[in-house]
């Protein structure tokens, strides 16, 4: 302590308490301790001879009353940092210990708060950079989607304006008893899918009433009532078409049986047995699995009418 005092220009000394220091802040804190007050309560003049009547903080601010100085020190960064780094602290008084601990806690909170602000600032910076990268991509995706939708509409309304209506397509499908046999042998799903696809193959791309633009999601565009429209997620148009095709087959089968026409087609089955197999296959398509069977037929048709690249197809015409 003596060596430090020799190097210092300013010496602060309390003769009553035998206290010497080289920091004004240490001296101010000392004279505010209970120990000093008890010793000097009858001799306040000795204190005033060393420190001015006004209450001054180490940051330079002066307060008339001690209470004002105390409140200021609780939020004065310079005082708190100076106080936390100071090694000369008296631990003789319990009140002093509590005061030091409180101040150290405040300093730590201030440091933590600064670190948190720096972290939030960095996170905000990263978030801003991420948005700057993502937003243009979102915009580009929207432009691409809009362009694709525009191309689809132009293709359907201009290139495919003479396409058949779906209802007319089903009505004009040529009937062949082999279609019934195919349904009996392969099952309802494969048989109806085969009939559908054979009919579509007879038409050019521009005459077809069905086009698929997304095979994974079975996104279809259907022409009916002379208007192209995007098929609903429930595929109502396609399901009605399948039902019509099923009823048409049953009607034709009834006419064949009524006129005693052989539909066995030289198969190992007799005529009556083949008729029962055909009826059973169609009834199977009407039971609890009807929705599932229809979805399978729609998937089979969708993958065969997929528009991979509209621009390339449009140039065929």
N, C-alpha and C positions, 0 to 999 in steps of 0.2 A: 504493500500500500504506500510506503514511504517513497520507493523508487518511482512509482507512477506519479506521485504528487510532485516529485522533483522535475519530471519531464513536462508537467502541465503548467500552463500559464495561469489559469484561474483555479483558485483553491477555495472550496466552500467548507466552512468549519462551524460546528456547533460546540462551543466550549462547555455548555451545560451538560451535554450528553457525551462529550468526548468523541464526536463524530466528524470525520474528515472525508471529503470526496472531491473528485475533479469534474463531476458532471452536475450541471445545474438541476437537471431532472431528478437526480438521486437526492439532492439536497431538499428539493421541493417535496419529494415523497417522504423524506425523513421527518420534516417538520410537521407533516400531517399525521404522524403516527401517534398512538395513544401514549406511548412511552415518553416521547418528547413533550407532549402537551402536559403530562403530569409533572414533569420536571420544571417546565417553564411557565406553569399557569400563573405564578406570581411575578414573572419577569418577562412579559410580552415585549418589552422594549428591546431586549437583546435580540429577539427574533427579527423585529422590524429593522434593526440596524444592518442586518445581512440581506434580507429580502424586502422588497418594496411592499407597500401597503396593498397595492393591487395584486391580484392573483394572475400570474402569467404562465402560460403553457410553453413547452419547449418549441412549439411550432411558431411562437411569436404572438399568439392571441392573448389579450389581457381581459380579465373579468373582474368586476368590482367585488363580487361575492364568491365565496368558496364553492357554494352549491352550483353556480354557473360553470365554474372551472371543472368541477367534478363531472357534470353532465357532458361537457365538451370532450373531456379525456376519454369517456366511454366510446366515442366514435372518431377520435383523432388518430389517424393511421400512423403519423409520425411518432406520437407519444406511445402508442401501443407497441409498435415495432421496437422502439428504443427501450421500452420497459422489458419486453420479452428477451432481448439480447443482453441485458445488463446482468452481470454476475454478482454485483454487490447488493444483496437483499438481506434484510434483517428478518430472521425467523423467530425472534424472541416472543413476538406477540401473535396470538391465534388470529386476531382480526387481520394482521398483515398477510398471513398465509392465505387466508380466504380471499383477500383482495388480489393477491398475485395469481392465484389459481383461476380466478374469474377472468382476469385480464389475459392470461395465457389462453384460456378457452376462447375468448373473443378473437384473439389473434389467429388461432387455429381455424376458427369458423370463417374468418375473412380470407385466409389462404385457401380453404376448401371452396369457398364461394367463387374465388377467382379461377380456380381450376375448373369448376363446374361451368363457369361462363365461357372459358376457353374451349371446353369440350363441346358445349352447345353451339358455339360459333363455328367450330370445325364441322360438326354434324350438319349445320345449316348450309355451310359451304358445299359439302358433299351432296346434300339433298338438291341444292340448286343445280349443281353440275349434272346430276342424274336426270333432273327434269329437262335440262337443255338437250340431253341426248335422246330422251324418250319421246318428247313432244313431237319433234320432226318425224320420227318413225310412225307415230300414231297418225299424223297428218298424211304421210305417204300411204299408209294402209287404207285410210278413208278414200283417198284419191284413187288408189288401185281398185278398191271395191266398187266405187261409183263408176269407174270406167268399164269394169267388167259387166256391171248391171246394164250400162248403156249399150254395150256391145251385144248383150243377150237380147235386149228389147229390139234393137235394130235388126238383128239376125232373124228373130221370130216374126216381126211385123212386116219386114220387107222381103227377106229371102224365103220365108216359110208362110207367106200370106195365103197361098193356095193349098195349104195342108188340109187333110181331112179332119173333120170333127171326130172326137173320140167315139161318140155315139154312133156316127155313120160308119166308122171303122169296124166296130163290133157287128153292126147290122150287115155289113157287106163282106164279112169274113166268109170265104167259101166253106161249105160244110163237106166234110169227108168222114165216112164211117171209120176210117183209120185213126182219126183223132179220138174217137170214142174208145177204140181198142187200146190206143196209146195211154189213155187215162186209166183204163182198167188194169193195164200191165205195169205202168210206171207209178201210178198213184195220182191223186188229184193235183198236187203241186206241180210235179214235173209235166203232167199231161196238159194242164191249162197253160203253163209257161210255154210249152212247145207250140201250142196253137197260137198264142199271142205273138211269139217271135217269128213264126213262119209267115204270119200275116204282115208283120212289119218289114220283113226282108223283101217282100214283093214291092215295097214302096221305096222311093228315093229318100234321102235324108230330108229333103225339103217338103216331102208330102206326108211325112209321119206326123201323127197327132201327139206324140210324146217325145220329150227330150229330157235328158238328165244332165245337170251341171255339177253335181257333187255326189259321187258314188258312195262315199262314206256315210253321208247323212241322207241319202236317197232324196235329194232335192230335185223335184220334177217340175217341168212346165207342160201344161196340158192345154190343147185347143179343144174347146167345145162351145157350141152356140156362136160359132164364127169369131171367137175371141181367145187370144192366148192369155193365160194367167198362171201364176205360180201355184202349184198344188199345195193344199193345206198340209200341216204336219200329220194329220190323220189319214191323208191320201184318200179323201172321200170320192173323188172322181174315179180313181183306179179301182176302188173297191166296188163301186156301182157297176163299172165295166165288167169286172170279174163275175159279179152276180148275174149280169145279163148274159154273159157267155155261158155260164152254168145252166141257166134256165133254157137257153137256146139248145144246148146239147140234150137236155132231158126231153124237150119237145120233139126233137128229131128222133131220139131213141124211141119215144112212144109211137111215132109214125112208122118207124121201121118194124117194130114189133106188131103193130096193128095190121100192116100190110104183109106180114109174114116174110119179110126180107131177111136173108141170111147175113148176119154181120160178124160171123165167126172168122171170116176171111181165112179159111183153111187152117185155122189154129187148132190146137188140140182140144179146145173147149167146144161144146155144143152151143147152139144158138142161144138157148135159154140160159145156160150157165154163163155165157159171155154177157148177156143182158144184165144178169144179176150182179156180175162183177162191176159193170159200168155204173149201175145204179148205186151199188155199195160205195164206190169211189166218190161219187158226187155227194152222197149222204154224209160221207166222212168229212167232206168239206163244209158241211153245215153244222157240225157238232161243236163241242166246247173248244176245239182247236181251230175253229174257223178263222179267228183273227190272226193267229200265228201262221196258218197256212197262207192267208192272203198276204201277209207281210213277206213271206218267203217268195211268193210269186212276184210281188212288186220288186224285190231285190233282184230276182232273175231277169226281169225285164229291164230294170234300170241300168245294169251293167252292160247291156247290149245297145242301149240308146244314149250312151254317154257322149257328151260333146267335149272332147279333150281340148281342142283349140278352135274357137269359133272363127277367128280370122282365116285360118287355113281352110276350114270347111266352106266358108262363105265364098272363097275364091274358086270353088269347084264349079259353081253355077255359071 
